[in-house]
Amino acid sequence: CVMSRKRLLYVAEHIILSVGDVILDLEANQVGVLIRKHKHIVLQYDEVYVWDIYWGNPNVTGKHKFYMNLDYIEEDFLKFSIASGIFDHYSEGGKSEP
């Protein structure tokens, strides 16, 4: 079942991320832990929030040998990836759905 764009954005908007949350990247077969959230300046006029992630098995590349997870991911992209099922999200303080 494909989620409508409007529903996908709604779900992503309501995801709460917290330090210590676990992220599973099923495509790359990697497990990550959210370490810290901070502002990141993009160009001169735009700032976004990014999450530093510690990947517990960085040498595992899953199906795609060229793919390695980044040390940080922009927050909105991370939430969208969780809402769309690219990442699984496990949290004591946060939640994956509204």
N, C-alpha and C positions, 0 to 999 in steps of 0.2 A: 504494500500500500504506500503510495507516494503522498507525502504530506503537502498540502497546498502551501504556496509561498507565504500567504498571510498567516497561516497557522504555524509554520516553521519560524517565522520572525517573532510571533507571539511567544512560542516556547523558548526560543533563544533569549528573548528579553527577560524572561523570568527565571533563568538559571542563576543560581547563586554560587559563586566560586569562593573558596577559602583556602588559606595556607594549609598544606597537609592533604588536600584532596588528591585522589589518585585518578590518573587518566590512563585509559587503556587504548592504544592505537592498534586496532585489530588487523588492519591492512599491513602495518609494518611489524606486527608482533612485538610491540614495545610497551613497557609500563613506565609511566612518569609520575612524579609527585610535584605539585605546585609549591614552589619555594617562597616566592615573593612577587608582589604586584607593585609596579612603578610606572610613572609617566615616561613616555618616550616621545621626543620631539620629531615630527616628520616634516621635513622642509622647514620653512621659517614660520608658518602660520598655523600649523595643525599639530595637535598633540593627542596621543592615544595612550591607553593603558596596555601594558604588556605583562605577561606572567613569565617569570623565570621558572624553568622546569628541570628537575633532575631526572634523567632517564636511567633507570636501574639496570638496563641491559643494552647499552648503546652500540654494542658490536653486532647485535642481531638486526638483520635487515628484512626479514620476512620474505614475501614474494618478489619484491623489487630490490635487487642488489644495489641499485644506484640511490636508493632512498634512505636518508638518515634524518631523524627528527632534529629540529632546531633546539637550541638552549632556551629560547624564549618564543612565545607566541602572542600575538595581539589578542586582547581580551574578547572583542566582538567576534573575531574569526574562531576563537576557541569555543565560545558559546554556540555559534552557528554549527560548528563541527560536531558538538555534542548533540544538539537538537536534531541534526540530520543523520546521526548514527555513525559518523566517521570515527568518533571517539566515544568510548563509554566513560561515564563519570561516576565516581564513588566518593561520598563525602559524609562526615558526621554532621557538619554544620550547614552545608549547602544542600542543594537538591537538583535533580536533573529534569524535573517537570513541574509545572505549576499545580 
